Amino acid sequence: MTDVIAIIGAGPGMGMALARRFAAEGFSVGAVSRTVPDPDPLAQLDVPVLRRCADAAEPEELDKALHAIAAVLGPITVLAHNTSSFTAGPTSSIDPAALEHDLRVGVVSGLVAARAVLPAMQAAGRGTLLFTGGGSALNATSGMGTLSMAKSGLRNLALALADEFNQAGVIHAATVTINALIGKTPDVHPDRIAEAFWQLHSEPRGSWSAEVAFPR
């Protein structure tokens, strides 16, 4: 059976780079995004592709989209959580409702997605949970608005899942902490970051990393 990657937050940058990298290894691609671009660049991939629309802030929508992908393409082998929402401004001026929304998109959706795919991974005896993190999780400043709070929450979610699963050698959970603006320089090109995701997935059992920094 063909391996399947499900990408949450399948936009034209990191999402597309992840799709290309895993498709190059023969993975079928399931993509979750709020809207479908026209034309859809995923249609260029020479592998089975299925896109489903869902608002990452809505757990039921996200869960339904992931189960639809699995029903058509097969059990999800790799989950790539790549979604976030950012409200700018000094910390003291952040609207609590905006923070709640951004945490739902950036953190709660990660847990919802993991819970959706874990049963099939556990039944198969293998699977990988990967999360797109950010350096703001480690270096918070007021001007980052909700970003540092969401990324720190996501990082802790990923590391907690790694603590729960990695030692058992069945499901690999990890985060890529990106310490630069994506696309700002050639060193931080989405394709290079996607390669870091692939390398994490490819790590041998018994040597699983819970976090890698990018650039290293």
Disulfide bonds with the S-S distance in Angstrom:
none
